[in-house]
Amino acid sequence: MQKKLKVVVAVIVTLAIVITTLFLATKLLEPKYMSGILEGAMIQEYYDDPTDHNVVFIGDCELYENITPVYLWEKYGINSYVRGSAQQLIWQSYYLAEETIEREHPDVIVFNVLSMKYNEPQKEAYNRMTLDGMKWSHSKVDSIKASMTDEESFIDYVFPLLRYHGRWSDLNSDDFKYMFKRDKVSFNGYYVRVDVKPAEDVPGGNPMVDYQFGDNAYHYLDKLTKLCKDNGVELVLVKAPTLYPYWYDEWEEQIVDYANKNDLTYINFLELQDEIGIDWNTDTYDGGLHLNLAGAEKLSKYFGKILVEDFKVPDRRSDKKLQSYWKGVNERYHQEIARQRSNLEKYGSVHEPEENQ
């Protein structure tokens, strides 16, 4: 009997050692996104926010670099979050919206329509920046299945070590420093940049063979519309006021038609850029692809007024718990703005030289 017990204990101890080793190896090898490509860390940060949001933005960089929830809070008392990620595809946006509505009940979900241009899965690297950060749920499972390219395997998402085991030679200090705890890189999902690069020689759109959005893209837009209506959430479609990727008139017509048929609000901020006050000499940090802080605050000021007046989003600045939460976010936000401005003066870039990082 004692011999059998020893064998059982030995097996349990061995399994525990193996599981612990695999866990630690996974934590070490998975990308941290604490420098360089910060966007891969954004999706995960949502789960650290203990508040309930009245407005949730879902979509790609045209939201997380162009709308600042900090400004919406400071000026309008709107509690919001941007659940954005790089090249977020519409099915990924749908499943993020599904998960969000199951976790909380926002008054408004805002979806940026640029991703309608994609009808099929694109690149694993972008998939990972959205999917790896999601908590496990049926929404994550379904999003993985909808997003995988032909070269990807579902099991690699379940056990990331299978995907990242080859990173041993690429490990750096960040992999050890952020093995268990990571810094915040966004401010309720907003990626701040204070530098300026004027929009010059912006390319126009090249003629396309077919301007029609694909059936798969429309399928998920239908699902998103139904999800919001079934749950009493206002769905607002928007096109961010960025100069490229180019937004074709044929695409615009399709979204206007869809919004009319489904009784949705659609706002094309490109057409309103003069009214918003966007100056492409000062309000972009990368030549018109994204807005910088100055541009994002202008867009947030304009959109915030619409959210308050047209959608009756409440001013919650009297909420003591929210005051406490936003105090911390505001402190980090203004510290980051000051850091970037200081770096611009010292180094001519918002980023510190590598030897100083």
N, C-alpha and C positions, 0 to 999 in steps of 0.2 A: 504493500500500500504506500509506504513512504517513497519507494522508488518511482511509482507512478506519479505521486505528488511532485517529486523533484522534476520529473520530465515535464509535467504540466507547467510548473513554475518557470522552468527553463524556456519553454516555448513562448510563454507570455512575455517574459523578459526580452527574449529575442525579437518578438514581434514589436514590442514597445520601442526597442532600440532602432529597428528598421523604420518604423513609422516616424519616429522623431527625426531620424537622419533624413528621410525623404522630405519631411516638412521643412526642416532647416535649409536643405538644399534648394527647395522650391522658393522659399523666402529670399534666399541669397541670389538666386539666378534670375528671378522674374524682373523685368524692367521696372525702375523706380520712377522715372519721369520727373526727377527733382531738378534737373538741369537740362539745357538743350530743348527737347520736345516736351514742354510742360503739359501739353493738352492731354496726354495719356493719363494724368492724375486727376482730371476734373470730375469724371463721372463718379468716382468713389467718394468724393468729398460731400456729395449731397446727403449721404447717410449720417453725417456728423451734425447736420443742422437739426436741432430739436424742435424747431418751430413749424407751424402750419402756414402754408403760403397761399395768398389770395391769387397770385399770378405765377404761373410756371411757363417758362419759355423752353421749347424743345427744338433742336435743330443744329445746324453746323456753325462754322466760324462767323457767319453773317449775323449771328445772334450773340455768341459769347465774347466777341470782340467789339460789338457795336452797341450793346445795351448794358448799362451799369445799374444793377439793383441797389447799390449804395446810394446813388443819386435819387432813385425812385423812392427810397426810404426817407432820405434827408429832406426832400422837397415836397413829397406827397404822402408820406407815411404808408406807402405800399410795401407790403412784405412779399418779396418775390425771389425766385431762383431761376437761374439759367442752367437747364440740364443739356448742355451743349458738348459737342465733341467734334474733332476734325473729320470732315467729309462724312458727317452723320447721314446715313441713308434713311429713306422714309419709313421703311419697315423697322429700323432701329428706333426712330422717333416714335413710331406707333407703340412699340413695346415699352419704351420708357414712359410714355403717357399712360399706358395701361397699368404699369407698376405704380406710377405716381398716384393715380386715382384710387388704387387699392390701399395705399399708405396714408393718403390724406385726401381732402376734397377741395381743390382750388376752385375759385370762381371762374377763372379764365385760363385757358391754355393757348399759347401763341406758337404757331408753327411757321417757320420760314420755308417758302415754297421752292427755293433753288434746287433742293434735292429731288424734285420731280423729274429732273433731267436724267436721273439714273434709274434704269429699269431692272438691272441685274446686279448681283454682288460684284464688288470692285477689287479691293486689295486687302490682303490679310492684315497688313500693318495698321490700316485705318480701322478695320474691324476690331482689332485688339484694343485700340484706344477707347472704343466704346464698350465692348463686351467684357473685357477683363475686369473692369471696375464695377460692374453690376453685381449686386448680391444675388445669390442663387435663389431662383424662383421659377415658376412656370414661364414668366415673361422673359427671363434670361435664356432659358432653354429654347423657347420658340424664336427668340431673336437670333441666337446662334445658328439655328437650323436655317433661318431665312437668309442669313448673311454669309454663310460659308462659301468660299470659292471651291472650284473642283479640286484644288490641291490641299484643301484643309480637311481636318478630321475632327469630329465632335469630341472624341476622347482626349484630344490635345487641350481642349478647353476645360475638361473635367480635371485633368492632371497636367497642369502647365509645365511641370518638369519635363514631360515628353517633348514639349516644344522648345524649351529654353535650355536644355541640357548642354547645348553647344556654346553657351555664353561664358564658359570658364575663362577663356582667353581674353574676354572683353571686360571682365570685372574691374571696377574702379572703386574709389573710396566711398562714393555714394551708395554702392551696393551693400556695404557693411554699415554705413551710418544710418541708412534708412531701411534697414532690414525688417524692423518691426513697427516703426512709427515714422510717418512722413509729415513733412511740413505742408501747410496749405499753400497752394499756388494760385488759387483764384479767390474771388470775393463774391460769394454766393453765385459762383459760376462765371463771373466776369474776369476776363484776362486783360489786365491794364497795360497800356503802353503810352508813354508821354512824348516820345520822340516824333519828329516830323520829317516826312519825305513827300514833297508835293507830287500830285498826279500830273505827269507829263507824258506825252506821246502814248496815251492809252489806246490799246488796240481795239478796233471795232469787231463786230461779229463776222465770222466767215459764213458764207452761204451753206446751208445744210440740205441734205437730200430729203430728210423727213423731220419736220418740226413736232410731230405728234408725240406727246408723252405716252409712255408704254402702259400696257394693260396691268402689269404688276404694280407700277407706281400708283395708278388709279385705284387698284384694288385696296392698297393700304391707305390711300387718302379716304376712300369710302369707309374703311374700318375705323379710321381715326374720327371721322365725322360722326359715325354711329356711336362710337364709344363715348364721345363727349355729350351727344344729345341724350343717350340713354341714362347718363349720370348727372344730367343737369349742369353741365359745364359749358361755358361759352367757348367756342373754338374761333380763334381769330387767325386768319391767314395773312402773312405779310411778306413783302419783298424788301430786303434791306437796301439802303441807298448806297450801294457800292458800284463802282464803275466796271469791274470785271471780276469774275467771269461775266461775259456779256449776257444780258437778258433780252431775248428776242421778242419782237412784237407778237409773233405767233404763239409764243409761250404765254405772254400776258393775256391774250384773248382767251386761251383755254382756262386760265385760272379765274378770270372775270366771269366767264360762262359757268364754271363749276360753282363759284360762290353764289351767283344768282340763283342757280337751280336748287342749291341746297340751303338757301337762306342763311348764308354765312357772311360775316364781315371780312372783306379783303382790303388791305391797305398797301399800296405800292409807294413806298417811301422814296423810290427813285424819282417819281413824278413830283414829289413834294420837297425835294432837296433845297430849293430856293426858299420856300416857306419855312423850312426847318432852320435855314441859315448856314448850311454846310458850305465851307470854303475849302476847295480841294487843294489850295496852297498851304493850308495850315491844319486841316482836320483829319489827315491820314498819315500813318507812319510808314506805309509801304507803297506809295504811289497810286492809291485808289482801290486797292484790294480790300483793305479793312480801315475802319476809323480808328483814330487814336483817342486818348482821353477827352480832348476838347470836342471831337466829333461825337463821341459816344454820349457825352453829357447833353449835347444839343438834341440828339435823337431821343434820349431818355426824357428830357424836358417836354418835348413835343408829344411823345407817345404817352407819357404819364398823364398829361392833361386829358387825352382821349380816354384812357382807362378810368379815370376818375369821373369825367363828365358823361361819357357814353355808356360805360359798363358799371358805373356806381361802385367801383372798387373802394373799400373804406380806408380812411386814414386811421392807422392803428398806433400812432406815436404816443398815445396815452397809456398803452399797454405796458405795465412795468416789466414783465418778462421779456417782451420784445425790446424794450429800451436797453435792458441789460445785455441781451444778445448782440444787438446792433452796435453797442458801445465797443465791444471787442472787435467786431468786423471793421468799424470805422477807424479804429486805432491802427490796425494792420494795413488798411487801405491807404491811409495818409502817410504812414511810414514807408510803404512801398513807392508811393508817388515821390516822396522826398528822396528816397534812395535812387530811383531812376534819374531824377533831375540832377542829383549830385554826380552820378556817374557820367551823365551827359557833359557836365562841365569839366570833369576830370579827364575822361577818356574819349569823349566824343561818341559814346554809345551808352545805352541803358544797361548794358552788360559789363560787368567787371572783367578785366583781362584774366585769362585762365590761371595765371600764376597767383592771382589774388583771391581766387575762389576756393 
